[in-house]
């Protein structure tokens, strides 16, 4: 009799432990899951919008540099070798620019920034020294727009980092529930422009 009582006790405890383990896994209701999905989707939307706005502004900056050199060609008074060299420099900028994965390498960001500053400076000197510079007001306008865009890059990076931090906090806080919330099985934290200690 005592033996059967012991068996029943063990079975009862096993059932209880199983129930406890089930409760310690995700216990989100369907409504809570839908709510988390909505929040995560909003965070992703804000993150992509911040990135796309920043990249579009940078694309416009590089496009303006190209258009400036086109205006130089229209003037007919320029050093062909220097102009061709500057065109290649602009192409190199597009080739070395970071993306959402490679931006984890701060050296790459610094390289892109320093190359951009150098190319902008060389194009400014090359253009403003043209004898017919004043006769092509679009050159000056494009130069101004280029430098204004360059001044905006820091603000855009701060805004992107703010969205990336929200994303990183979400996936850290809700890690056990991510399989129910996100399509991807594994989510990695987003790198930041802000240097980490």
Secondary structure as UniProt FT lines:
FT   HELIX           2..24
FT   HELIX           30..75
FT   HELIX           80..96
FT   TURN            100..101
FT   HELIX           102..104
FT   HELIX           106..128
FT   TURN            131..132
FT   HELIX           133..135
FT   HELIX           137..173
FT   HELIX           175..177
FT   HELIX           178..181
//
